[in-house]
Amino acid sequence: MAIFDGFLPAGVQAHALADASVQAQVLAQRVAAALAQAVAEYGDACLLVSGGRSPVAFFHALRAAPLDWAKVRVSLVDERWVPESDPNSNAALVKSHLLQGAAAAAQFEPLYLGVSQRADAQAVTERWQSRRAPDVVVLGMGGDAHTASLFPRAEGLAQGLAEDGPLCLPMQASAAPTARVSCTAALLRRAPVQLLAIAGQEKLQALREALTCDALDKPIKAFLRAPLCIYWCP
């Protein structure tokens, strides 16, 4: 797309879409096709999604996809370390907006287990150590270029961005004081299908700036490489 010409690294694909509704539909179609392919090839599939309010329209579009949902596992790229009863819980958001109707047959795997922030991160790491990579990862990005809960200059960020680092870490950022558990680049970048959904000129500019910055200042930079595909709308 012209808006991305000469901007992105080789191998990174991008789609500029008309609006948030179209973005949600196109992203849902891409995710559903990848999950169906994984089910056909392996007998099951795993999807990791982002939380917050931005993915809600995408969740609604995806839950209508004619998938064999009983063979799909759904988890999160990150989670605030709060129980599902908390209004800030990403797990509660996913269950309310994605795992409805036929999609309720999917298996949900939480990141918040209620033991301790560090123990929960270790349990998620152990969950993935004996598995193949997640089939599809859908990332979001903040205006500060953070993704998942990998915030600029956060304690532990270097580990979180390392290719051979832990698969999940307890994280916290000064600008977002809630304790969090986050999947890391070592896990998220293993997925064969890596998608980034963003909206608005501010985030497009943040993406541009990330290419010339240290990943510790703009964490999304660690993900701006093949096979990432970006879905942007104004």
C-alpha positions as CSV (number, residue, x, y, z in Angstrom):
1,M,0.0,0.0,0.0
2,A,1.2,3.5,-0.9
3,I,1.0,4.7,2.7
4,F,3.7,2.2,3.7
5,D,6.0,2.6,0.6
6,G,9.6,2.8,1.6
7,F,8.7,2.6,5.2
8,L,8.7,-1.0,6.4
9,P,11.5,-3.5,6.5
10,A,11.6,-6.1,3.8
11,G,9.3,-9.0,4.4
12,V,6.8,-7.1,6.5
13,Q,3.4,-6.8,4.8
14,A,0.8,-4.1,5.5
15,H,-2.8,-3.3,4.6
16,A,-4.3,0.1,4.9
17,L,-8.0,-0.3,5.4
18,A,-10.9,2.1,5.1
19,D,-12.1,2.1,8.7
20,A,-12.3,0.1,11.9
21,S,-15.2,-2.0,10.7
22,V,-13.4,-3.1,7.6
23,Q,-10.2,-3.7,9.6
24,A,-12.1,-6.0,12.0
25,Q,-13.6,-8.0,9.2
26,V,-10.4,-8.4,7.2
27,L,-8.4,-9.3,10.3
28,A,-11.0,-11.8,11.4
29,Q,-11.0,-13.5,8.0
30,R,-7.2,-13.8,8.1
31,V,-7.1,-15.2,11.6
32,A,-10.0,-17.7,10.9
33,A,-8.2,-19.0,7.8
34,A,-5.0,-19.5,9.7
35,L,-6.7,-21.3,12.5
36,A,-8.6,-23.5,10.1
37,Q,-5.4,-24.4,8.4
38,A,-3.7,-25.3,11.7
39,V,-6.7,-27.5,12.7
40,A,-6.5,-29.3,9.4
41,E,-2.7,-29.8,9.7
42,Y,-2.3,-30.5,13.4
43,G,-5.7,-31.3,14.7
44,D,-5.9,-28.2,16.9
45,A,-5.0,-24.5,16.8
46,C,-3.9,-21.8,19.3
47,L,-4.6,-18.1,19.1
48,L,-3.1,-15.4,21.3
49,V,-5.0,-12.1,21.3
50,S,-4.5,-8.6,22.8
51,G,-6.8,-7.0,25.3
52,G,-8.1,-3.5,25.7
53,R,-11.1,-2.0,23.9
54,S,-9.6,-1.8,20.4
55,P,-10.1,-5.5,19.6
56,V,-13.8,-5.8,20.5
57,A,-15.1,-5.3,16.9
58,F,-12.5,-7.9,15.7
59,F,-13.6,-10.3,18.4
60,H,-17.3,-10.0,17.3
61,A,-16.3,-10.6,13.7
62,L,-14.1,-13.6,14.5
63,R,-16.6,-15.4,16.8
64,A,-18.9,-15.6,13.7
65,A,-16.3,-17.6,11.7
66,P,-17.3,-21.2,10.9
67,L,-14.5,-22.8,12.7
68,D,-14.3,-26.1,14.6
69,W,-14.0,-24.0,17.8
70,A,-13.7,-27.1,20.1
71,K,-10.3,-27.6,18.6
72,V,-9.1,-24.0,19.2
73,R,-7.3,-22.8,22.3
74,V,-7.4,-19.1,23.0
75,S,-5.1,-17.1,25.3
76,L,-3.7,-13.6,25.7
77,V,-0.5,-11.9,24.8
78,D,-0.6,-10.2,28.2
79,E,-2.9,-9.7,31.2
80,R,-3.2,-7.3,34.1
81,W,-2.6,-9.3,37.2
82,V,-6.2,-9.1,38.4
83,P,-9.0,-11.7,38.7
84,E,-11.7,-12.0,36.0
85,S,-14.1,-10.1,38.4
86,D,-12.0,-7.0,37.9
87,P,-13.3,-4.6,35.2
88,N,-9.7,-4.4,33.8
89,S,-9.4,-8.1,33.2
90,N,-8.5,-9.0,29.6
91,A,-9.7,-12.5,30.3
92,A,-13.2,-11.2,31.1
93,L,-13.1,-9.1,27.9
94,V,-12.2,-12.1,25.8
95,K,-14.9,-14.2,27.3
96,S,-17.5,-11.5,27.0
97,H,-16.8,-10.6,23.4
98,L,-15.0,-13.5,21.6
99,L,-16.0,-16.7,23.4
100,Q,-19.7,-16.4,22.7
101,G,-22.0,-18.5,20.5
102,A,-20.2,-21.2,18.7
103,A,-16.9,-19.8,19.8
104,A,-17.7,-20.6,23.4
105,A,-16.6,-24.1,22.6
106,A,-13.0,-22.9,22.4
107,Q,-10.7,-23.6,25.4
108,F,-9.5,-20.5,27.1
109,E,-6.1,-20.5,28.8
110,P,-5.7,-17.6,31.3
111,L,-2.4,-15.8,32.2
112,Y,-3.8,-14.8,35.6
113,L,-3.7,-17.9,37.8
114,G,-4.0,-16.1,41.2
115,V,-0.8,-17.5,42.8
116,S,1.6,-14.6,42.4
117,Q,2.7,-12.5,39.5
118,R,6.0,-14.3,39.2
119,A,4.6,-17.8,39.8
120,D,1.9,-17.2,37.2
121,A,4.5,-16.1,34.6
122,Q,6.5,-19.2,35.3
123,A,3.5,-21.4,35.0
124,V,2.7,-19.9,31.6
125,T,6.3,-20.5,30.5
126,E,6.1,-24.1,31.5
127,R,2.8,-24.4,29.6
128,W,4.6,-23.5,26.4
129,Q,7.9,-25.3,26.9
130,S,6.4,-28.6,25.7
131,R,4.2,-27.2,22.9
132,R,4.6,-26.1,19.4
133,A,4.4,-22.3,18.9
134,P,1.0,-20.5,18.9
135,D,-0.4,-20.6,15.4
136,V,-1.6,-17.0,15.4
137,V,-0.6,-14.0,17.4
138,V,-2.6,-10.7,17.2
139,L,-0.7,-7.8,18.6
140,G,-1.8,-4.3,19.4
141,M,0.4,-1.2,20.0
142,G,0.1,1.8,22.3
143,G,1.0,5.3,21.3
144,D,4.4,4.8,23.2
145,A,5.1,1.8,20.9
146,H,4.6,-0.8,23.6
147,T,3.1,-4.1,22.6
148,A,1.7,-6.8,24.9
149,S,3.0,-5.5,28.3
150,L,6.4,-4.8,27.0
151,F,6.7,-1.1,27.9
152,P,9.5,1.3,27.0
153,R,12.4,1.0,29.5
154,A,10.4,-1.2,31.9
155,E,12.3,-3.3,34.3
156,G,12.9,-6.7,32.7
157,L,12.3,-5.4,29.1
158,A,15.6,-6.5,27.8
159,Q,14.7,-10.1,28.8
160,G,11.2,-9.6,27.3
161,L,12.6,-8.7,23.9
162,A,15.5,-11.2,23.8
163,E,15.0,-14.0,21.2
164,D,16.3,-16.6,23.7
165,G,14.7,-15.0,26.8
166,P,11.9,-16.4,29.0
167,L,8.6,-17.1,27.4
168,C,6.5,-15.1,29.9
169,L,7.5,-12.5,32.5
170,P,6.0,-10.4,35.3
171,M,6.0,-6.8,34.0
172,Q,5.1,-3.4,35.2
173,A,5.5,0.1,33.8
174,S,5.6,3.4,35.6
175,A,2.9,4.8,33.4
176,A,0.7,1.8,33.9
177,P,1.1,0.8,37.6
178,T,-1.0,-2.3,37.5
179,A,1.1,-5.5,37.8
180,R,1.0,-7.5,34.6
181,V,2.0,-10.8,33.2
182,S,3.2,-10.7,29.6
183,C,4.3,-13.1,26.9
184,T,7.6,-12.1,25.5
185,A,9.3,-11.9,22.1
186,A,10.8,-15.3,22.6
187,L,7.2,-16.8,22.5
188,L,5.3,-14.3,20.3
189,R,7.9,-14.3,17.5
190,R,7.7,-18.1,17.3
191,A,4.1,-17.9,15.8
192,P,4.0,-18.5,12.0
193,V,1.2,-15.9,11.7
194,Q,2.0,-12.6,13.4
195,L,-0.5,-9.8,13.0
196,L,-0.5,-6.2,14.3
197,A,-3.7,-4.2,14.3
198,I,-3.4,-0.4,14.8
199,A,-5.5,2.6,14.1
200,G,-4.9,6.3,13.6
201,Q,-2.1,8.6,12.4
202,E,-0.5,8.8,15.9
203,K,0.2,5.1,16.0
204,L,1.3,5.1,12.4
205,Q,3.8,7.8,13.3
206,A,4.9,5.8,16.4
207,L,5.5,2.8,14.1
208,R,7.7,5.0,11.8
209,E,9.7,6.3,14.7
210,A,10.3,2.8,16.1
211,L,12.3,1.8,13.0
212,T,15.0,4.4,13.9
213,C,15.0,3.9,17.7
214,D,16.3,1.4,20.1
215,A,13.8,-1.4,20.9
216,L,14.2,-0.6,24.6
217,D,12.6,2.8,23.8
218,K,10.1,1.5,21.2
219,P,9.5,-2.2,22.0
220,I,7.4,-2.8,18.8
221,K,10.6,-2.5,16.9
222,A,11.5,-6.1,18.0
223,F,8.5,-7.3,16.1
224,L,8.9,-5.3,12.9
225,R,10.3,-8.1,10.8
226,A,8.9,-11.0,8.7
227,P,6.5,-12.6,8.9
228,L,4.6,-9.7,10.6
229,C,1.6,-8.4,8.7
230,I,0.1,-5.0,9.8
231,Y,-3.5,-4.0,9.5
232,W,-4.0,-0.2,9.8
233,C,-7.0,2.0,9.5
234,P,-7.4,5.8,10.0
